[in-house]
Amino acid sequence: MTDVLLFQTLDDGEINITGGEVELTDGLEPAVYLSLFGGNWQDDGTPDNLLTWWGNADTQDPDERQISRTQYLLQSMPATSGNLKRVEDAALADLDWLTARGLTVSVSASVPTLNRVKIDVNIDGDVITIDEEWGA
């Protein structure tokens, strides 16, 4: 399936437009990006949180709510090496829908520079890298 290629820049997500045409991809980059950063950063995932992503308004089952745990953690906890495991776990939880569809997903996170996190998402051998601000 072809989709708009979303990629991370120093000030959040972006698309490329060349010659008046939007760059497309057949890969999972847009799905990964939206899974990790497509919600409301203030949504901590609790059922009574009114700050959830707008797309959850009609979702009756709490297990079907879309929550960007990674985005929330990067905005709510300090950028320390001790929190990298929590970021990796959050990213895996956000990408659980891929695992449920039979894909093998692994995540590794590192701190390349001050207040930044690099998240490598490996899906069946294809690696998608996201370099994001760690804003807490």
VMD Tcl script that draws the C-alpha trace (Angstrom):
set ca {
  {0.00 0.00 0.00}
  {1.38 3.41 -0.92}
  {1.18 6.23 1.61}
  {2.62 9.70 2.19}
  {6.19 9.40 3.51}
  {6.33 10.99 6.96}
  {9.76 11.52 8.45}
  {11.13 13.10 11.58}
  {12.94 16.43 11.58}
  {14.34 18.47 14.44}
  {10.93 20.14 14.86}
  {8.60 17.14 14.42}
  {7.12 15.35 11.41}
  {7.48 16.48 7.83}
  {6.75 15.48 4.23}
  {8.77 16.08 1.05}
  {7.24 17.83 -1.93}
  {9.29 17.68 -5.11}
  {8.09 19.15 -8.39}
  {4.67 19.67 -6.87}
  {4.29 16.00 -5.91}
  {4.29 14.55 -2.40}
  {6.90 11.84 -1.82}
  {5.28 8.45 -1.26}
  {6.45 5.18 0.26}
  {5.43 1.54 0.18}
  {7.10 1.03 3.57}
  {5.86 1.23 7.13}
  {7.46 4.60 7.97}
  {4.14 6.52 8.17}
  {2.51 3.82 10.30}
  {5.46 3.72 12.70}
  {5.65 7.49 12.97}
  {1.92 7.87 13.63}
  {1.94 5.00 16.13}
  {4.71 6.63 18.18}
  {3.77 10.31 17.75}
  {0.20 10.47 16.44}
  {-1.71 11.04 19.64}
  {-2.08 13.78 22.18}
  {1.17 14.06 24.15}
  {-0.91 14.72 27.28}
  {-2.71 11.35 27.03}
  {-1.24 9.13 29.73}
  {-3.48 6.21 28.73}
  {-5.71 6.21 31.80}
  {-9.36 5.47 30.92}
  {-10.72 8.68 32.47}
  {-8.24 11.03 30.76}
  {-10.19 13.60 28.75}
  {-7.04 14.65 26.87}
  {-7.08 11.61 24.61}
  {-6.58 11.74 20.83}
  {-9.72 13.07 19.10}
  {-10.05 9.86 17.07}
  {-10.83 7.97 20.29}
  {-14.06 9.92 20.86}
  {-16.28 7.10 19.55}
  {-14.20 4.21 20.87}
  {-16.16 2.32 23.50}
  {-13.58 -0.39 24.27}
  {-10.58 1.04 26.21}
  {-8.32 -1.62 24.66}
  {-9.03 -0.19 21.20}
  {-8.02 3.38 22.07}
  {-5.03 4.75 20.19}
  {-2.43 6.04 22.63}
  {1.04 7.30 21.70}
  {2.80 6.14 24.86}
  {6.19 7.03 23.41}
  {5.15 10.62 22.74}
  {3.72 10.96 26.26}
  {6.86 9.59 27.95}
  {9.24 11.79 25.98}
  {7.28 14.83 27.13}
  {6.74 13.76 30.74}
  {9.97 12.19 32.03}
  {13.57 13.39 32.11}
  {16.08 12.48 29.42}
  {18.22 10.00 31.31}
  {19.85 6.77 30.27}
  {17.83 5.06 32.99}
  {14.60 5.95 31.17}
  {15.67 4.45 27.83}
  {14.16 1.07 28.71}
  {10.82 2.78 29.43}
  {10.97 4.48 26.01}
  {11.71 1.15 24.31}
  {8.84 -0.55 26.16}
  {6.45 2.29 25.25}
  {7.45 2.10 21.58}
  {6.91 -1.67 21.55}
  {3.47 -1.18 23.11}
  {2.60 1.48 20.51}
  {3.69 -0.92 17.75}
  {1.99 -3.99 19.22}
  {-0.54 -3.95 16.40}
  {2.28 -4.93 14.00}
  {3.21 -7.90 16.16}
  {-0.46 -8.91 16.28}
  {-0.32 -9.09 12.47}
  {2.59 -11.53 12.53}
  {5.54 -9.16 12.05}
  {8.66 -9.34 14.20}
  {9.29 -5.99 15.88}
  {12.17 -4.88 18.08}
  {13.08 -1.43 19.36}
  {16.30 0.09 20.65}
  {16.72 3.61 21.98}
  {19.81 5.71 22.61}
  {20.66 9.29 23.52}
  {22.91 10.62 20.70}
  {23.03 14.20 22.00}
  {21.66 16.21 24.88}
  {17.85 16.15 25.04}
  {17.45 13.91 21.98}
  {16.52 10.28 21.64}
  {17.21 8.00 18.69}
  {14.70 5.20 18.31}
  {15.52 2.34 15.94}
  {12.50 0.22 15.04}
  {13.37 -3.08 13.39}
  {10.44 -4.70 11.56}
  {11.35 -8.03 9.99}
  {14.88 -6.76 9.29}
  {13.93 -3.32 7.96}
  {15.07 -0.54 10.31}
  {13.23 2.75 10.65}
  {15.14 5.38 12.64}
  {13.48 8.29 14.40}
  {15.51 11.07 16.01}
  {13.25 12.99 18.38}
  {13.51 15.74 20.97}
  {13.25 14.52 24.55}
  {11.37 17.46 25.97}
  {10.71 16.77 29.64}
}
mol new
graphics top color blue
foreach p $ca { graphics top sphere $p radius 0.5 }
foreach p [lrange $ca 0 end-1] q [lrange $ca 1 end] { graphics top cylinder $p $q radius 0.2 }
display resetview
